[in-house]
Amino acid sequence: MLDLVIEGLGAGGDGVAGKGPERVFVPQALPGERVRAVIESASAEGRRARLIEVLEASPQRQEPKCSHFGACGGCALQHLADDSYVGFKLARLMGALGQRGFKDVPLAAPRRVPRASRRRVRLAATRGAGTVTIGFRAARGHAVIDIERCPIVVPAIEQIIAPLRGALPSVLEPRTEIEIAITATATGLDVVFIGITAPSAEFRVALAALARSIGLARLSIAAEDHAAPEIIAVNSSPTVRLGGIDVALPPDAFIQPTAEGEAAIVEEVLSASKRVKRAADLFSGLGTIALPLAGRGIAVEAYDSSTPAIAALDDVARHAEQGGRLKATRQDLMRAPLPPTQLKAFDLVVFDPPRLGAEAQATQLARSRVPAVVAVSCNPATFARDARILVDGGYRLERVTPLDQFLWTPHLELIASFRR
């Protein structure tokens, strides 16, 4: 065992003692605290330890909101007082920008979502000899932590955990494990069991009966992560409302994790769209941004690599009253970004890439003459890289709005406006 003085918080929210390769990362420890810990592993980044006891507590320590905190790996910062929690997230953003040479960044007031607002989660379930354990992965390992309550998710998701636990033994063999993707939609819960196949008609009947018995809107299965789901049962077609229009939700499709976060993103984009006539929505998904822009009378071209998402958006474009203002195109923007010759048609370009960012597309934008760009990002590090490309190409970073829709985690969303 070691007695350590915690000097700061690491990028993952762990307390950090020491420097360089001698650093020790201690989950649930806070700056200024003296703690007792035991080393569990080592890597090139430093050593990882397990907290045994807080010998001298920080005044910023508070009681966690969830009884599963510490064991469950879903949250990292429930023990940190609110003002320090916000400061930690903003420091991560400013640190990422500073590493790319940005100073005096025009920062808007942070926007935050409430508790019990997350509508899209990934759980794990494992069956031993008898009962099923269902919950999130452990904070330091692969084990599944059985949960009853979760202060982050919407009530509909929290309330389905116990029924799922009771129903899964009918379809899971002993000593098997699956992932469960759950999305709360306007018409009920859309669920995908990942890591399971249906080898027989009888098994499909059993899965459909499970979906009916616990009241799922739709149940699908997928043999592995990223595989196309097979729909097993539809009791109520899942839809999400985007820009005032109901959009059919493909199984396990991406939507913003909270409705409140989605509304904040749309509001920021619309505020940058005044006097815009033509816009491009890159990495558009189902049209979270494209549909509100089209609803403003703006001609919008949406691009995304997901075939199901583009098909759903194209269906809306053809049948909803968009007046021909919306066009949806499947394109892998990571491999084939829009070049300046296409970008010159737009007054505004919005891009909302995955965590890897949009380096290739930012490079093309930097070579273009598009007057205004809005970037949405869930990764400050890759955002800062892409922002540097845009600014070096002649754009001015006008404003960055932090958005905390990943409560009590180290992650931070942001919306940024650029103008030539």
C-alpha positions as CSV (number, residue, x, y, z in Angstrom):
1,M,0.0,0.0,0.0
2,L,1.0,3.6,-0.7
3,D,0.0,6.9,1.0
4,L,-0.3,9.5,-1.8
5,V,-1.0,13.2,-2.1
6,I,-3.3,13.8,-5.2
7,E,-2.0,16.7,-7.3
8,G,-4.6,16.9,-10.0
9,L,-7.2,15.1,-12.2
10,G,-6.2,13.1,-15.2
11,A,-8.0,13.2,-18.5
12,G,-10.2,10.3,-17.5
13,G,-11.2,11.9,-14.2
14,D,-8.8,9.9,-12.0
15,G,-6.8,11.5,-9.3
16,V,-3.1,11.8,-10.2
17,A,-0.1,11.7,-7.9
18,G,3.6,12.0,-9.0
19,K,5.1,12.9,-12.4
20,G,6.0,11.3,-15.7
21,P,6.3,7.5,-15.7
22,E,6.0,7.5,-11.9
23,R,2.5,8.9,-12.0
24,V,-0.1,7.0,-10.1
25,F,-3.8,7.2,-11.3
26,V,-6.3,6.7,-8.5
27,P,-10.0,6.6,-9.4
28,Q,-12.3,8.5,-7.1
29,A,-9.5,10.5,-5.5
30,L,-9.5,14.4,-5.7
31,P,-6.8,17.0,-5.9
32,G,-5.4,18.0,-2.5
33,E,-6.4,14.7,-0.9
34,R,-4.1,12.4,1.0
35,V,-5.2,8.8,0.2
36,R,-4.1,5.3,0.8
37,A,-4.1,3.1,-2.4
38,V,-2.8,-0.2,-3.7
39,I,-1.1,-0.5,-7.1
40,E,-2.9,-2.9,-9.5
41,S,-1.2,-2.4,-12.8
42,A,1.4,-0.4,-14.7
43,S,1.8,1.0,-18.2
44,A,3.9,3.5,-20.2
45,E,1.6,6.2,-18.9
46,G,2.0,5.3,-15.3
47,R,0.6,3.0,-12.6
48,R,-3.0,2.4,-11.9
49,A,-4.1,2.0,-8.3
50,R,-7.2,1.2,-6.3
51,L,-8.4,3.6,-3.6
52,I,-8.4,2.0,-0.2
53,E,-9.1,5.0,2.1
54,V,-9.3,8.8,2.0
55,L,-7.0,10.0,4.8
56,E,-7.6,13.7,4.3
57,A,-10.7,14.6,2.2
58,S,-10.9,17.6,-0.2
59,P,-13.6,20.2,0.6
60,Q,-14.7,19.6,-3.0
61,R,-15.7,16.0,-2.2
62,Q,-19.4,15.3,-2.1
63,E,-21.7,12.3,-1.7
64,P,-22.2,10.5,-5.0
65,K,-25.7,10.6,-6.6
66,C,-25.8,6.8,-7.2
67,S,-25.2,3.8,-5.0
68,H,-23.4,2.0,-7.8
69,F,-20.8,4.7,-8.2
70,G,-17.3,3.4,-7.9
71,A,-18.1,-0.1,-9.0
72,C,-20.0,0.9,-12.2
73,G,-17.8,2.3,-14.9
74,G,-20.5,4.6,-16.3
75,C,-19.6,7.7,-14.3
76,A,-16.2,9.0,-13.1
77,L,-17.0,12.3,-11.3
78,Q,-20.1,12.0,-9.1
79,H,-17.9,12.6,-6.1
80,L,-16.7,16.0,-7.3
81,A,-18.6,19.2,-6.2
82,D,-20.4,20.9,-9.0
83,D,-18.2,24.0,-9.4
84,S,-15.1,22.0,-9.6
85,Y,-16.8,19.5,-12.0
86,V,-17.6,22.3,-14.4
87,G,-14.1,23.7,-14.1
88,F,-12.6,20.3,-14.9
89,K,-14.5,20.0,-18.1
90,L,-13.8,23.6,-19.2
91,A,-10.1,23.1,-18.4
92,R,-10.0,20.0,-20.6
93,L,-11.5,22.1,-23.5
94,M,-9.2,25.0,-23.0
95,G,-6.2,22.7,-22.6
96,A,-7.0,21.0,-25.9
97,L,-7.3,24.4,-27.7
98,G,-4.2,25.7,-26.0
99,Q,-2.2,22.8,-27.4
100,R,-3.2,23.9,-30.9
101,G,-2.1,27.5,-30.3
102,F,-5.5,29.0,-29.5
103,K,-5.5,31.8,-26.9
104,D,-8.3,34.0,-25.6
105,V,-11.0,31.8,-27.2
106,P,-14.4,33.4,-27.2
107,L,-16.2,31.0,-24.8
108,A,-20.0,31.1,-24.3
109,A,-21.6,30.1,-21.0
110,P,-21.6,26.3,-20.7
111,R,-24.9,24.6,-21.4
112,R,-25.9,21.5,-19.4
113,V,-28.6,18.8,-19.6
114,P,-30.6,17.7,-16.5
115,R,-30.3,14.4,-14.8
116,A,-32.4,11.5,-16.0
117,S,-32.2,12.8,-19.6
118,R,-30.0,10.2,-21.4
119,R,-32.2,8.4,-24.0
120,R,-29.6,6.2,-25.6
121,V,-27.4,3.7,-23.7
122,R,-25.4,0.5,-24.1
123,L,-25.8,-2.1,-21.3
124,A,-24.3,-5.5,-20.9
125,A,-26.0,-8.7,-19.7
126,T,-24.5,-12.0,-18.7
127,R,-26.2,-15.2,-17.6
128,G,-24.5,-17.5,-15.2
129,A,-26.0,-20.8,-14.2
130,G,-29.3,-19.2,-13.4
131,T,-30.1,-15.5,-13.1
132,V,-29.1,-12.7,-15.4
133,T,-26.8,-9.8,-14.4
134,I,-27.6,-6.6,-16.3
135,G,-25.9,-3.2,-16.1
136,F,-22.8,-1.3,-17.1
137,R,-19.2,-2.5,-17.3
138,A,-17.1,-2.3,-14.2
139,A,-15.0,0.8,-13.6
140,R,-11.8,-1.3,-13.9
141,G,-12.5,-4.3,-15.9
142,H,-14.9,-6.3,-18.1
143,A,-17.3,-7.5,-15.5
144,V,-20.9,-6.5,-15.6
145,I,-22.1,-4.5,-12.6
146,D,-25.8,-5.4,-11.8
147,I,-27.7,-2.2,-11.5
148,E,-31.2,-1.3,-10.3
149,R,-31.2,2.5,-10.6
150,C,-29.4,5.0,-12.8
151,P,-29.6,8.7,-12.2
152,I,-28.5,9.5,-15.8
153,V,-31.0,7.6,-18.0
154,V,-34.6,8.6,-18.8
155,P,-37.2,6.8,-16.6
156,A,-38.3,4.5,-19.4
157,I,-34.8,3.0,-19.7
158,E,-34.4,2.7,-16.0
159,Q,-37.8,1.0,-15.7
160,I,-37.0,-1.6,-18.3
161,I,-33.9,-3.0,-16.5
162,A,-35.8,-5.2,-14.1
163,P,-38.2,-6.7,-16.8
164,L,-35.2,-7.4,-19.0
165,R,-33.4,-9.2,-16.2
166,G,-36.5,-11.3,-15.6
167,A,-37.1,-12.1,-19.3
168,L,-33.6,-12.8,-20.6
169,P,-33.2,-16.3,-19.1
170,S,-35.8,-17.5,-21.6
171,V,-33.5,-16.6,-24.5
172,L,-30.0,-16.6,-23.1
173,E,-28.1,-19.9,-22.7
174,P,-26.1,-20.3,-19.4
175,R,-22.6,-18.7,-19.4
176,T,-23.4,-16.3,-22.3
177,E,-23.1,-12.6,-22.5
178,I,-24.6,-9.9,-24.8
179,E,-24.7,-6.1,-25.2
180,I,-28.0,-4.3,-25.2
181,A,-28.4,-1.1,-27.1
182,I,-31.5,0.8,-25.9
183,T,-33.0,4.0,-27.4
184,A,-36.0,5.7,-25.9
185,T,-38.1,7.0,-28.8
186,A,-41.4,8.8,-29.2
187,T,-43.2,5.5,-29.6
188,G,-41.4,3.4,-27.0
189,L,-38.1,1.6,-26.5
190,D,-36.0,0.4,-29.4
191,V,-33.8,-2.5,-28.3
192,V,-31.0,-4.4,-30.1
193,F,-29.4,-7.5,-28.6
194,I,-25.8,-7.6,-29.8
195,G,-23.9,-10.8,-29.8
196,I,-26.8,-13.1,-30.4
197,T,-28.2,-14.9,-33.5
198,A,-31.5,-16.6,-34.1
199,P,-30.7,-20.0,-35.5
200,S,-34.3,-21.2,-35.7
201,A,-37.9,-20.0,-36.2
202,E,-38.7,-21.2,-32.7
203,F,-36.0,-18.9,-31.2
204,R,-37.4,-15.9,-33.2
205,V,-40.8,-16.7,-31.8
206,A,-39.3,-16.7,-28.3
207,L,-37.6,-13.3,-28.9
208,A,-40.8,-11.8,-30.2
209,A,-42.7,-13.1,-27.2
210,L,-40.1,-11.4,-24.9
211,A,-40.5,-8.1,-26.8
212,R,-44.3,-8.3,-26.3
213,S,-44.2,-9.4,-22.7
214,I,-42.1,-6.4,-21.5
215,G,-43.6,-3.9,-23.9
216,L,-40.7,-3.1,-26.3
217,A,-41.5,-1.0,-29.4
218,R,-39.1,-3.0,-31.4
219,L,-36.6,-5.8,-30.8
220,S,-33.7,-6.5,-33.2
221,I,-30.6,-8.7,-32.9
222,A,-27.1,-8.5,-34.3
223,A,-24.4,-11.1,-34.4
224,E,-21.7,-8.6,-33.4
225,D,-21.0,-4.9,-32.9
226,H,-21.4,-2.8,-36.1
227,A,-23.2,-5.6,-37.9
228,A,-26.5,-4.8,-39.5
229,P,-29.3,-5.6,-37.0
230,E,-32.0,-8.1,-38.0
231,I,-35.5,-6.9,-36.9
232,I,-37.3,-9.6,-34.9
233,A,-40.5,-7.9,-33.7
234,V,-42.1,-4.5,-34.2
235,N,-45.0,-3.6,-31.8
236,S,-44.8,0.1,-32.5
237,S,-42.6,1.6,-35.2
238,P,-39.9,3.7,-33.4
239,T,-39.7,7.3,-34.5
240,V,-37.9,10.5,-33.4
241,R,-39.1,14.0,-34.0
242,L,-36.5,16.2,-35.8
243,G,-37.3,19.7,-37.0
244,G,-40.9,19.1,-36.2
245,I,-41.1,16.0,-38.4
246,D,-41.4,12.3,-37.3
247,V,-38.5,10.3,-38.7
248,A,-38.4,6.5,-38.8
249,L,-35.5,5.3,-36.6
250,P,-33.4,2.5,-38.0
251,P,-32.3,-0.1,-35.4
252,D,-29.4,1.2,-33.2
253,A,-29.2,4.4,-35.3
254,F,-27.3,7.3,-33.9
255,I,-29.2,10.2,-32.3
256,Q,-27.9,12.7,-29.8
257,P,-27.8,11.1,-26.4
258,T,-30.2,13.6,-24.9
259,A,-33.2,15.5,-26.3
260,E,-32.0,18.6,-24.4
261,G,-28.6,18.4,-25.8
262,E,-30.0,18.0,-29.3
263,A,-32.2,21.1,-28.8
264,A,-29.1,23.1,-27.7
265,I,-27.1,22.1,-30.7
266,V,-30.0,23.0,-33.1
267,E,-30.4,26.4,-31.4
268,E,-26.8,27.2,-31.8
269,V,-26.8,26.2,-35.5
270,L,-29.9,28.1,-36.3
271,S,-28.5,31.2,-34.7
272,A,-25.6,31.0,-37.2
273,S,-27.9,30.5,-40.2
274,K,-29.4,34.0,-40.6
275,R,-29.4,35.1,-44.2
276,V,-28.3,31.7,-45.3
277,K,-29.9,30.3,-48.5
278,R,-27.9,27.1,-49.1
279,A,-26.4,24.8,-46.5
280,A,-24.6,21.5,-46.3
281,D,-25.0,19.2,-43.3
282,L,-22.0,16.8,-43.2
283,F,-22.1,13.7,-41.1
284,S,-25.8,14.4,-41.0
285,G,-27.2,11.1,-39.5
286,L,-31.0,11.2,-39.6
287,G,-31.1,14.9,-40.1
288,T,-30.9,16.3,-36.6
289,I,-29.5,19.6,-38.1
290,A,-30.6,19.3,-41.7
291,L,-34.4,19.1,-41.0
292,P,-34.5,22.3,-38.7
293,L,-32.4,24.1,-41.4
294,A,-34.8,23.0,-44.1
295,G,-37.7,24.1,-41.9
296,R,-36.3,27.6,-42.0
297,G,-36.6,27.7,-45.7
298,I,-32.9,26.9,-46.4
299,A,-32.0,24.5,-49.2
300,V,-30.0,21.8,-47.5
301,E,-27.8,18.9,-48.8
302,A,-27.2,16.2,-46.2
303,Y,-24.3,13.7,-46.4
304,D,-23.6,10.7,-44.3
305,S,-22.0,7.2,-44.6
306,S,-24.8,5.4,-42.9
307,T,-27.1,3.8,-45.5
308,P,-30.0,3.3,-43.1
309,A,-29.8,6.9,-41.9
310,I,-29.7,8.4,-45.3
311,A,-32.5,6.2,-46.5
312,A,-34.7,7.4,-43.6
313,L,-33.8,11.0,-44.3
314,D,-34.4,10.6,-48.0
315,D,-37.8,9.2,-47.2
316,V,-38.6,12.3,-45.2
317,A,-37.2,14.5,-48.0
318,R,-39.5,12.9,-50.5
319,H,-42.7,12.7,-48.5
320,A,-42.6,15.5,-45.9
321,E,-43.5,19.0,-46.9
322,Q,-40.0,20.3,-47.5
323,G,-40.8,21.9,-50.8
324,G,-37.8,20.1,-52.4
325,R,-35.4,21.9,-50.1
326,L,-33.7,18.8,-48.7
327,K,-31.5,16.3,-50.5
328,A,-29.9,13.3,-48.8
329,T,-26.8,11.6,-50.2
330,R,-24.8,8.7,-48.9
331,Q,-21.1,9.5,-48.9
332,D,-18.1,8.5,-46.7
333,L,-16.8,11.9,-45.8
334,M,-13.7,10.4,-44.1
335,R,-12.5,8.9,-47.3
336,A,-14.2,11.2,-49.8
337,P,-14.7,14.6,-48.3
338,L,-16.6,17.3,-50.3
339,P,-14.0,19.3,-52.3
340,P,-14.0,23.1,-52.7
341,T,-15.7,22.7,-56.1
342,Q,-18.8,21.3,-54.4
343,L,-18.5,23.4,-51.2
344,K,-18.7,26.7,-53.2
345,A,-22.4,26.2,-53.6
346,F,-23.1,26.7,-49.9
347,D,-23.4,29.8,-47.6
348,L,-23.1,27.6,-44.5
349,V,-21.5,24.2,-43.8
350,V,-22.2,22.3,-40.6
351,F,-20.2,19.2,-39.6
352,D,-20.8,16.8,-36.7
353,P,-18.3,14.0,-37.0
354,P,-17.7,11.0,-34.7
355,R,-14.9,11.2,-32.0
356,L,-12.2,10.9,-34.6
357,G,-13.1,14.3,-36.0
358,A,-13.2,15.5,-39.6
359,E,-9.6,16.2,-40.5
360,A,-10.0,15.4,-44.2
361,Q,-13.2,17.5,-44.5
362,A,-11.7,20.4,-42.5
363,T,-8.8,20.4,-44.9
364,Q,-11.1,20.8,-47.9
365,L,-13.1,23.5,-46.1
366,A,-9.9,25.4,-45.4
367,R,-9.4,25.5,-49.2
368,S,-12.9,26.6,-49.9
369,R,-14.6,30.0,-49.8
370,V,-17.6,29.0,-47.7
371,P,-18.6,32.1,-45.7
372,A,-19.6,30.3,-42.4
373,V,-18.9,27.0,-40.8
374,V,-20.4,25.4,-37.6
375,A,-18.6,22.5,-36.0
376,V,-20.2,20.2,-33.5
377,S,-17.9,17.8,-31.7
378,C,-17.9,15.3,-28.8
379,N,-14.1,15.3,-28.6
380,P,-12.2,18.6,-27.7
381,A,-8.9,17.2,-28.9
382,T,-9.9,16.4,-32.4
383,F,-12.1,19.5,-32.6
384,A,-9.0,21.6,-31.7
385,R,-7.0,19.9,-34.5
386,D,-9.8,20.6,-37.0
387,A,-10.3,24.1,-35.8
388,R,-6.5,24.8,-36.3
389,I,-6.9,23.6,-39.9
390,L,-9.8,26.0,-40.5
391,V,-8.2,29.0,-38.9
392,D,-4.9,28.4,-40.7
393,G,-7.0,28.3,-43.9
394,G,-8.5,31.8,-43.3
395,Y,-11.4,31.3,-40.9
396,R,-11.9,33.2,-37.6
397,L,-13.1,31.2,-34.6
398,E,-16.1,33.3,-33.4
399,R,-17.5,31.4,-30.5
400,V,-17.3,28.0,-28.7
401,T,-20.2,26.8,-26.7
402,P,-19.5,23.9,-24.3
403,L,-22.4,21.5,-23.9
404,D,-22.3,18.9,-21.0
405,Q,-24.6,16.1,-22.1
406,F,-22.4,13.3,-20.8
407,L,-23.1,13.9,-17.1
408,W,-20.4,12.9,-14.6
409,T,-18.0,11.7,-17.3
410,P,-14.9,13.3,-18.6
411,H,-16.5,13.8,-22.0
412,L,-17.7,17.2,-23.3
413,E,-19.7,18.2,-26.4
414,L,-19.2,21.6,-28.0
415,I,-20.6,23.8,-30.8
416,A,-18.3,26.3,-32.5
417,S,-18.9,29.0,-35.1
418,F,-16.3,30.0,-37.8
419,R,-16.5,32.8,-40.3
420,R,-14.2,33.8,-43.2
